[in-house]
Amino acid sequence: MKCLICNKRITSKITFSDFFSRRNRFVCDKCYETFPIHINYNFIPLEKYGLNIYSIFDKEYHFKNDPFVMETSKIFNYLYEKDNNSIILLEKKLLINEYSLNIYQKIANINEKNIFIICDYFFI
Ligand SMILES: [Zn+2]
């Protein structure tokens, strides 16, 4: 498999203990170091409900594909198992301003649920 960022071949050591538990990787070790994952959590209160934001990076990166989809899916699965009665949205780049907050507030009120957003990067 090739790295979705640098397009180099991904090699990984296979040992007897992890032979049956190998996972698919879309990013090589060097790119993991170049684009370090730092999961941030932010909470923005809405009228009755809350907007919970999980961002994967501290900085904005421009990836052609979605190389960190495995990390996003892990957060998604964690949130779904923790509270499967909320709205979970996936965004690449999230802009929080008065307009978008108004929309999220309406979505929360119509559905009567908290909103969780998983994004690569968010800014206000
Ligand atoms: Zn790479």
Backbone and ligand atoms as CSV (ligand in chain L), in Angstrom:
chain,resi,resn,atom,element,x,y,z
A,1,MET,N,N,0.834,-1.185,0.000
A,1,MET,CA,C,0.000,0.000,0.000
A,1,MET,C,C,0.878,1.248,0.000
A,2,LYS,N,N,0.417,2.282,-0.695
A,2,LYS,CA,C,1.178,3.524,-0.765
A,2,LYS,C,C,0.577,4.575,0.171
A,3,CYS,N,N,1.462,5.419,0.688
A,3,CYS,CA,C,1.040,6.512,1.571
A,3,CYS,C,C,0.189,7.490,0.755
A,4,LEU,N,N,-0.930,7.905,1.302
A,4,LEU,CA,C,-1.822,8.812,0.584
A,4,LEU,C,C,-1.324,10.251,0.584
A,5,ILE,N,N,-0.256,10.533,1.318
A,5,ILE,CA,C,0.289,11.890,1.337
A,5,ILE,C,C,1.523,11.986,0.436
A,6,CYS,N,N,2.537,11.153,0.697
A,6,CYS,CA,C,3.793,11.259,-0.056
A,6,CYS,C,C,3.895,10.248,-1.194
A,7,ASN,N,N,2.976,9.321,-1.242
A,7,ASN,CA,C,2.897,8.313,-2.309
A,7,ASN,C,C,4.027,7.284,-2.261
A,8,LYS,N,N,4.748,7.214,-1.164
A,8,LYS,CA,C,5.781,6.189,-1.019
A,8,LYS,C,C,5.150,4.918,-0.467
A,9,ARG,N,N,5.812,3.831,-0.735
A,9,ARG,CA,C,5.297,2.545,-0.289
A,9,ARG,C,C,5.397,2.441,1.234
A,10,ILE,N,N,4.332,1.969,1.849
A,10,ILE,CA,C,4.317,1.802,3.302
A,10,ILE,C,C,4.781,0.395,3.624
A,11,THR,N,N,5.808,0.345,4.437
A,11,THR,CA,C,6.285,-0.970,4.886
A,11,THR,C,C,6.086,-1.051,6.386
A,12,SER,N,N,5.734,-2.211,6.827
A,12,SER,CA,C,5.582,-2.392,8.268
A,12,SER,C,C,6.086,-3.778,8.627
A,13,LYS,N,N,6.680,-3.867,9.788
A,13,LYS,CA,C,7.190,-5.141,10.264
A,13,LYS,C,C,6.025,-6.001,10.743
A,14,ILE,N,N,6.072,-7.230,10.387
A,14,ILE,CA,C,5.053,-8.167,10.842
A,14,ILE,C,C,5.733,-9.148,11.791
A,15,THR,N,N,5.222,-9.186,12.984
A,15,THR,CA,C,5.761,-10.145,13.947
A,15,THR,C,C,4.717,-11.226,14.195
A,16,PHE,N,N,5.140,-12.250,14.868
A,16,PHE,CA,C,4.220,-13.348,15.147
A,16,PHE,C,C,3.044,-12.874,15.989
A,17,SER,N,N,3.304,-11.954,16.936
A,17,SER,CA,C,2.242,-11.516,17.847
A,17,SER,C,C,1.207,-10.627,17.158
A,18,ASP,N,N,1.589,-9.878,16.107
A,18,ASP,CA,C,0.595,-9.011,15.458
A,18,ASP,C,C,0.227,-9.494,14.052
A,19,PHE,N,N,0.533,-10.715,13.754
A,19,PHE,CA,C,0.259,-11.235,12.423
A,19,PHE,C,C,-1.240,-11.182,12.080
A,20,PHE,N,N,-2.064,-11.492,13.052
A,20,PHE,CA,C,-3.506,-11.524,12.785
A,20,PHE,C,C,-4.197,-10.209,13.126
A,21,SER,N,N,-3.463,-9.283,13.651
A,21,SER,CA,C,-4.090,-8.018,14.026
A,21,SER,C,C,-3.541,-6.848,13.226
A,22,ARG,N,N,-3.004,-7.089,12.068
A,22,ARG,CA,C,-2.493,-5.989,11.256
A,22,ARG,C,C,-3.640,-5.078,10.845
A,23,ARG,N,N,-3.359,-3.827,10.790
A,23,ARG,CA,C,-4.387,-2.870,10.405
A,23,ARG,C,C,-3.973,-2.188,9.113
A,24,ASN,N,N,-4.949,-1.731,8.400
A,24,ASN,CA,C,-4.658,-0.980,7.191
A,24,ASN,C,C,-4.110,0.380,7.561
A,25,ARG,N,N,-3.081,0.772,6.862
A,25,ARG,CA,C,-2.493,2.088,7.105
A,25,ARG,C,C,-2.538,2.866,5.806
A,26,PHE,N,N,-2.877,4.134,5.922
A,26,PHE,CA,C,-2.922,4.994,4.749
A,26,PHE,C,C,-1.845,6.066,4.781
A,27,VAL,N,N,-1.102,6.134,5.901
A,27,VAL,CA,C,-0.070,7.161,6.069
A,27,VAL,C,C,1.206,6.484,6.567
A,28,CYS,N,N,2.346,6.863,5.987
A,28,CYS,CA,C,3.622,6.273,6.399
A,28,CYS,C,C,4.099,6.915,7.711
A,29,ASP,N,N,5.104,6.315,8.306
A,29,ASP,CA,C,5.626,6.815,9.586
A,29,ASP,C,C,6.178,8.235,9.465
A,30,LYS,N,N,6.854,8.513,8.358
A,30,LYS,CA,C,7.433,9.850,8.164
A,30,LYS,C,C,6.332,10.920,8.089
A,31,CYS,N,N,5.266,10.620,7.380
A,31,CYS,CA,C,4.160,11.590,7.287
A,31,CYS,C,C,3.421,11.729,8.621
A,32,TYR,N,N,3.365,10.640,9.393
A,32,TYR,CA,C,2.785,10.755,10.742
A,32,TYR,C,C,3.573,11.745,11.582
A,33,GLU,N,N,4.904,11.749,11.394
A,33,GLU,CA,C,5.743,12.692,12.137
A,33,GLU,C,C,5.619,14.106,11.578
A,34,THR,N,N,5.501,14.216,10.265
A,34,THR,CA,C,5.406,15.532,9.634
A,34,THR,C,C,4.076,16.216,9.953
A,35,PHE,N,N,3.011,15.421,10.001
A,35,PHE,CA,C,1.679,15.954,10.275
A,35,PHE,C,C,1.151,15.320,11.560
A,36,PRO,N,N,1.638,15.800,12.696
A,36,PRO,CA,C,1.283,15.133,13.957
A,36,PRO,C,C,-0.197,15.321,14.321
A,37,ILE,N,N,-0.776,14.237,14.757
A,37,ILE,CA,C,-2.173,14.266,15.197
A,37,ILE,C,C,-2.216,14.784,16.616
A,38,HIS,N,N,-3.046,15.768,16.833
A,38,HIS,CA,C,-3.253,16.305,18.171
A,38,HIS,C,C,-4.741,16.586,18.313
A,39,ILE,N,N,-5.437,15.661,18.945
A,39,ILE,CA,C,-6.897,15.767,19.023
A,39,ILE,C,C,-7.277,16.786,20.080
A,40,ASN,N,N,-8.048,17.768,19.645
A,40,ASN,CA,C,-8.541,18.813,20.538
A,40,ASN,C,C,-10.043,18.682,20.677
A,41,TYR,N,N,-10.507,19.001,21.879
A,41,TYR,CA,C,-11.948,18.986,22.124
A,41,TYR,C,C,-12.389,20.382,22.525
A,42,ASN,N,N,-13.444,20.867,21.915
A,42,ASN,CA,C,-14.019,22.164,22.265
A,42,ASN,C,C,-15.520,22.012,22.400
A,43,PHE,N,N,-16.069,22.745,23.364
A,43,PHE,CA,C,-17.513,22.709,23.585
A,43,PHE,C,C,-18.068,24.109,23.426
A,44,ILE,N,N,-19.094,24.229,22.601
A,44,ILE,CA,C,-19.772,25.505,22.425
A,44,ILE,C,C,-21.225,25.304,22.821
A,45,PRO,N,N,-21.681,25.988,23.866
A,45,PRO,CA,C,-23.086,25.814,24.274
A,45,PRO,C,C,-24.025,26.474,23.277
A,46,LEU,N,N,-25.112,25.771,22.992
A,46,LEU,CA,C,-26.176,26.323,22.171
A,46,LEU,C,C,-27.325,26.655,23.113
A,47,GLU,N,N,-28.495,27.013,22.594
A,47,GLU,CA,C,-29.615,27.387,23.467
A,47,GLU,C,C,-29.944,26.288,24.479
A,48,LYS,N,N,-30.303,25.103,23.974
A,48,LYS,CA,C,-30.668,23.997,24.863
A,48,LYS,C,C,-29.626,22.884,24.834
A,49,TYR,N,N,-28.914,22.788,23.757
A,49,TYR,CA,C,-28.012,21.656,23.557
A,49,TYR,C,C,-26.586,22.171,23.404
A,50,GLY,N,N,-25.676,21.275,23.025
A,50,GLY,CA,C,-24.280,21.675,22.922
A,50,GLY,C,C,-23.662,21.246,21.615
A,51,LEU,N,N,-22.660,21.994,21.212
A,51,LEU,CA,C,-21.887,21.677,20.017
A,51,LEU,C,C,-20.513,21.204,20.486
A,52,ASN,N,N,-20.239,19.919,20.271
A,52,ASN,CA,C,-18.976,19.308,20.699
A,52,ASN,C,C,-18.097,19.132,19.474
A,53,ILE,N,N,-16.912,19.707,19.508
A,53,ILE,CA,C,-16.043,19.683,18.329
A,53,ILE,C,C,-14.751,18.929,18.657
A,54,TYR,N,N,-14.475,17.915,17.877
A,54,TYR,CA,C,-13.215,17.188,17.963
A,54,TYR,C,C,-12.417,17.510,16.706
A,55,SER,N,N,-11.269,18.154,16.848
A,55,SER,CA,C,-10.413,18.436,15.698
A,55,SER,C,C,-9.138,17.593,15.817
A,56,ILE,N,N,-8.658,17.128,14.687
A,56,ILE,CA,C,-7.541,16.184,14.676
A,56,ILE,C,C,-6.185,16.896,14.672
A,57,PHE,N,N,-6.117,18.074,14.055
A,57,PHE,CA,C,-4.834,18.779,13.940
A,57,PHE,C,C,-4.894,20.158,14.591
A,58,ASP,N,N,-3.716,20.643,14.982
A,58,ASP,CA,C,-3.603,22.007,15.502
A,58,ASP,C,C,-3.525,23.027,14.378
A,59,LYS,N,N,-2.992,22.570,13.244
A,59,LYS,CA,C,-2.801,23.458,12.097
A,59,LYS,C,C,-3.635,22.968,10.927
A,60,GLU,N,N,-3.794,23.857,9.977
A,60,GLU,CA,C,-4.529,23.477,8.780
A,60,GLU,C,C,-3.568,22.864,7.765
A,61,TYR,N,N,-3.906,21.672,7.285
A,61,TYR,CA,C,-3.136,21.013,6.244
A,61,TYR,C,C,-4.055,20.774,5.050
A,62,HIS,N,N,-3.468,20.796,3.886
A,62,HIS,CA,C,-4.249,20.560,2.670
A,62,HIS,C,C,-3.859,19.212,2.086
A,63,PHE,N,N,-4.685,18.224,2.341
A,63,PHE,CA,C,-4.450,16.893,1.807
A,63,PHE,C,C,-5.335,16.683,0.593
A,64,LYS,N,N,-4.758,16.017,-0.386
A,64,LYS,CA,C,-5.519,15.731,-1.597
A,64,LYS,C,C,-6.643,14.735,-1.310
A,65,ASN,N,N,-6.297,13.679,-0.618
A,65,ASN,CA,C,-7.282,12.655,-0.259
A,65,ASN,C,C,-7.665,12.831,1.202
A,66,ASP,N,N,-8.149,11.803,1.796
A,66,ASP,CA,C,-8.450,11.834,3.223
A,66,ASP,C,C,-7.589,10.775,3.914
A,67,PRO,N,N,-6.289,11.043,4.083
A,67,PRO,CA,C,-5.382,10.001,4.579
A,67,PRO,C,C,-5.624,9.598,6.037
A,68,PHE,N,N,-6.247,10.451,6.812
A,68,PHE,CA,C,-6.450,10.142,8.227
A,68,PHE,C,C,-7.871,9.653,8.502
A,69,VAL,N,N,-8.433,8.967,7.547
A,69,VAL,CA,C,-9.795,8.459,7.696
A,69,VAL,C,C,-9.884,7.407,8.799
A,70,MET,N,N,-8.805,6.664,9.030
A,70,MET,CA,C,-8.829,5.658,10.103
A,70,MET,C,C,-8.950,6.333,11.468
A,71,GLU,N,N,-8.230,7.428,11.651
A,71,GLU,CA,C,-8.290,8.148,12.920
A,71,GLU,C,C,-9.676,8.769,13.111
A,72,THR,N,N,-10.213,9.318,12.030
A,72,THR,CA,C,-11.553,9.888,12.100
A,72,THR,C,C,-12.578,8.818,12.460
A,73,SER,N,N,-12.447,7.644,11.864
A,73,SER,CA,C,-13.415,6.584,12.148
A,73,SER,C,C,-13.296,6.074,13.585
A,74,LYS,N,N,-12.072,6.112,14.144
A,74,LYS,CA,C,-11.921,5.705,15.544
A,74,LYS,C,C,-12.667,6.665,16.467
A,75,ILE,N,N,-12.537,7.964,16.197
A,75,ILE,CA,C,-13.255,8.947,17.011
A,75,ILE,C,C,-14.760,8.772,16.822
A,76,PHE,N,N,-15.172,8.555,15.571
A,76,PHE,CA,C,-16.595,8.357,15.285
A,76,PHE,C,C,-17.136,7.155,16.067
A,77,ASN,N,N,-16.421,6.037,16.025
A,77,ASN,CA,C,-16.870,4.835,16.732
A,77,ASN,C,C,-16.929,5.069,18.238
A,78,TYR,N,N,-15.930,5.782,18.757
A,78,TYR,CA,C,-15.918,6.092,20.190
A,78,TYR,C,C,-17.148,6.914,20.574
A,79,LEU,N,N,-17.442,7.946,19.789
A,79,LEU,CA,C,-18.584,8.802,20.094
A,79,LEU,C,C,-19.899,8.050,19.938
A,80,TYR,N,N,-19.974,7.210,18.924
A,80,TYR,CA,C,-21.208,6.467,18.680
A,80,TYR,C,C,-21.485,5.475,19.804
A,81,GLU,N,N,-20.428,4.817,20.284
A,81,GLU,CA,C,-20.612,3.864,21.380
A,81,GLU,C,C,-20.923,4.583,22.689
A,82,LYS,N,N,-20.347,5.768,22.858
A,82,LYS,CA,C,-20.563,6.541,24.077
A,82,LYS,C,C,-21.983,7.106,24.137
A,83,ASP,N,N,-22.465,7.620,23.022
A,83,ASP,CA,C,-23.776,8.270,23.000
A,83,ASP,C,C,-24.324,8.183,21.579
A,84,ASN,N,N,-25.102,7.146,21.315
A,84,ASN,CA,C,-25.607,6.980,19.951
A,84,ASN,C,C,-26.928,7.716,19.730
A,85,ASN,N,N,-27.255,8.633,20.635
A,85,ASN,CA,C,-28.473,9.419,20.470
A,85,ASN,C,C,-28.158,10.858,20.075
A,86,SER,N,N,-26.963,11.115,19.630
A,86,SER,CA,C,-26.581,12.465,19.226
A,86,SER,C,C,-26.332,12.513,17.725
A,87,ILE,N,N,-26.194,13.699,17.227
A,87,ILE,CA,C,-25.882,13.884,15.808
A,87,ILE,C,C,-24.365,13.957,15.678
A,88,ILE,N,N,-23.799,13.145,14.796
A,88,ILE,CA,C,-22.361,13.170,14.558
A,88,ILE,C,C,-22.126,13.597,13.110
A,89,LEU,N,N,-21.390,14.687,12.944
A,89,LEU,CA,C,-21.097,15.214,11.610
A,89,LEU,C,C,-19.599,15.131,11.350
A,90,LEU,N,N,-19.238,14.909,10.109
A,90,LEU,CA,C,-17.835,14.876,9.707
A,90,LEU,C,C,-17.568,16.056,8.783
A,91,GLU,N,N,-16.529,16.826,9.099
A,91,GLU,CA,C,-16.167,17.989,8.282
A,91,GLU,C,C,-14.666,17.955,8.035
A,92,LYS,N,N,-14.221,18.455,6.897
A,92,LYS,CA,C,-12.790,18.589,6.669
A,92,LYS,C,C,-12.269,19.801,7.443
A,93,LYS,N,N,-12.759,20.934,7.062
A,93,LYS,CA,C,-12.358,22.195,7.686
A,93,LYS,C,C,-13.630,22.860,8.204
A,94,LEU,N,N,-13.636,23.193,9.471
A,94,LEU,CA,C,-14.853,23.712,10.090
A,94,LEU,C,C,-14.668,25.180,10.442
A,95,LEU,N,N,-15.543,25.996,9.946
A,95,LEU,CA,C,-15.560,27.415,10.278
A,95,LEU,C,C,-16.730,27.672,11.218
A,96,ILE,N,N,-16.410,28.192,12.394
A,96,ILE,CA,C,-17.457,28.543,13.343
A,96,ILE,C,C,-17.609,30.057,13.336
A,97,ASN,N,N,-18.744,30.494,12.889
A,97,ASN,CA,C,-19.070,31.923,12.949
A,97,ASN,C,C,-20.548,32.054,13.317
A,98,GLU,N,N,-21.047,33.264,13.321
A,98,GLU,CA,C,-22.427,33.495,13.744
A,98,GLU,C,C,-23.415,32.747,12.843
A,99,TYR,N,N,-23.131,32.731,11.555
A,99,TYR,CA,C,-24.003,32.067,10.587
A,99,TYR,C,C,-24.031,30.554,10.804
A,100,SER,N,N,-22.840,29.930,10.918
A,100,SER,CA,C,-22.805,28.471,11.084
A,100,SER,C,C,-23.355,28.064,12.451
A,101,LEU,N,N,-23.095,28.867,13.489
A,101,LEU,CA,C,-23.657,28.549,14.806
A,101,LEU,C,C,-25.179,28.582,14.780
A,102,ASN,N,N,-25.733,29.521,14.027
A,102,ASN,CA,C,-27.188,29.611,13.891
A,102,ASN,C,C,-27.748,28.342,13.242
A,103,ILE,N,N,-27.055,27.853,12.226
A,103,ILE,CA,C,-27.503,26.622,11.550
A,103,ILE,C,C,-27.398,25.425,12.494
A,104,TYR,N,N,-26.269,25.292,13.206
A,104,TYR,CA,C,-26.120,24.165,14.129
A,104,TYR,C,C,-27.147,24.235,15.256
A,105,GLN,N,N,-27.447,25.439,15.681
A,105,GLN,CA,C,-28.454,25.603,16.731
A,105,GLN,C,C,-29.819,25.124,16.242
A,106,LYS,N,N,-30.160,25.449,14.991
A,106,LYS,CA,C,-31.442,25.001,14.436
A,106,LYS,C,C,-31.466,23.488,14.264
A,107,ILE,N,N,-30.353,22.912,13.803
A,107,ILE,CA,C,-30.283,21.446,13.642
A,107,ILE,C,C,-30.475,20.771,15.004
A,108,ALA,N,N,-29.825,21.305,16.040
A,108,ALA,CA,C,-29.944,20.722,17.382
A,108,ALA,C,C,-31.367,20.852,17.909
A,109,ASN,N,N,-31.978,21.993,17.699
A,109,ASN,CA,C,-33.332,22.207,18.202
A,109,ASN,C,C,-34.355,21.343,17.464
A,110,ILE,N,N,-34.228,21.238,16.144
A,110,ILE,CA,C,-35.176,20.421,15.374
A,110,ILE,C,C,-35.087,18.955,15.798
A,111,ASN,N,N,-33.867,18.473,15.959
A,111,ASN,CA,C,-33.668,17.058,16.310
A,111,ASN,C,C,-33.673,16.805,17.815
A,112,GLU,N,N,-33.629,17.886,18.604
A,112,GLU,CA,C,-33.596,17.803,20.062
A,112,GLU,C,C,-32.427,16.934,20.532
A,113,LYS,N,N,-31.249,17.215,19.962
A,113,LYS,CA,C,-30.057,16.434,20.285
A,113,LYS,C,C,-28.818,17.319,20.308
A,114,ASN,N,N,-27.809,16.843,21.031
A,114,ASN,CA,C,-26.493,17.474,20.971
A,114,ASN,C,C,-25.848,17.143,19.627
A,115,ILE,N,N,-24.906,17.974,19.226
A,115,ILE,CA,C,-24.203,17.756,17.970
A,115,ILE,C,C,-22.722,17.528,18.263
A,116,PHE,N,N,-22.183,16.499,17.640
A,116,PHE,CA,C,-20.750,16.238,17.686
A,116,PHE,C,C,-20.201,16.427,16.279
A,117,ILE,N,N,-19.110,17.158,16.161
A,117,ILE,CA,C,-18.491,17.359,14.859
A,117,ILE,C,C,-17.038,16.881,14.942
A,118,ILE,N,N,-16.663,16.026,14.009
A,118,ILE,CA,C,-15.283,15.575,13.893
A,118,ILE,C,C,-14.707,16.252,12.657
A,119,CYS,N,N,-13.621,16.988,12.830
A,119,CYS,CA,C,-13.050,17.720,11.689
A,119,CYS,C,C,-11.527,17.636,11.738
A,120,ASP,N,N,-10.896,17.937,10.614
A,120,ASP,CA,C,-9.434,18.002,10.585
A,120,ASP,C,C,-8.947,19.214,11.369
A,121,TYR,N,N,-9.580,20.328,11.129
A,121,TYR,CA,C,-9.136,21.594,11.707
A,121,TYR,C,C,-10.332,22.525,11.809
A,122,PHE,N,N,-10.385,23.309,12.885
A,122,PHE,CA,C,-11.482,24.265,12.955
A,122,PHE,C,C,-10.968,25.624,13.387
A,123,PHE,N,N,-11.639,26.628,12.949
A,123,PHE,CA,C,-11.246,27.984,13.321
A,123,PHE,C,C,-12.489,28.842,13.497
A,124,ILE,N,N,-12.307,29.902,14.260
A,124,ILE,CA,C,-13.425,30.806,14.574
A,124,ILE,C,C,-13.189,32.123,13.873
L,1,ZN,ZN,ZN,4.061,9.401,3.588
